[in-house]
Amino acid sequence: MLTYPDIDPIAISIGPLAIHWYGVMYLVGFVGGWWLARYRAGRQGSGWTPQQVDDLLFYIVVGVVLGGRLGYTLFYAFPELVHDPLSLFRIWEGGMSFHGGLLGVLIAMWLFGRRVGRPFFELTDFIAPLIPIGLGTGRIGNFINGELWGGPGSVPWALQVSCERFLSLCRDKLQLSPGAAFTPPLHPSQLYEAALEGGVLFIILWVYSSRPRPTMAISGLFLLCYGLFRFAVEFVRMPDVQIGYLAFGWVTMGQLLTLPMLGFGLLFMLLAYHKREGV
């Protein structure tokens, strides 16, 4: 039976300065996305310059951090925000919403497009294949932080988790006795999402975007695939302690927020190919 390794969330500590693994994973995601964007911009006929890629990255970083944190506190931790407004700024403790980050990036793309005179969907089609890098590393950061666990599972790779570190998780969701030292084996849902939202989604989008596609198609495929992967993993992922299930004993906030992505993804794909056929 496997046990979750009690990983120190602090990667490096120098005096009062502490660098958390969660932040390191985000940095790796941004750098990886930037490198791939530079690679794509270097292709003949890309229409992108290295300077434009660098400026684009700045907008994306601001959109991800502000949108992700605001989205998490509004969607998942609003009571805590009301009680302690400064919790909004404690990013190193974890708590970033993908859906909030996506909205932040979309707003950033709209502002960047206005500044450089590029159509909105031209920008989103360019960055869509790059996003899975950050999604994958971010989920690894969740695993290191020991958050967003799946429910009890009998698969060989399920992990027991120390109740001392995750007391609220054990008490509120697993209903263990007060003296229990470990949870039952749990699905490592963070790693499921890292594999699907990171690795599989990257391969799908990178291969699909390697040939010319109609405008909106790449963005639509991203929304569709991410939505399907996220909706599926939510079935084995425990809901946030402070929210629980929203309906029927299985509907989660993540699934509810993902439904519009599925709808828009399908719509964008239909519009993209309908428009091309009508040309």
Secondary structure, DSSP 8 states (H G I E B T S, - for coil): -EE-----SEEEEETTEEEEHHHHHHHHHHHHHHHHHHHHHTSTT----HHHHHHHHHHHHHHHHHHHHHHHHHHT-HHHHHH-GGGGG-GGG----HHHHHHHHHHHHHHHHHHHT--HHHHHHHHGGGHHHHHHHHHHHHHHHT-S-B-B--STT-EE-BTTTSHHHIIIII---TT--B---B--HHHHHIIIIIIIHHHHHHHHTTS---TTHHHHHHHHHHHHHHHHHTTTB---TTT--SBTTTB-HHHHHHHHHHHHHHHHHHHHHHHHHH-
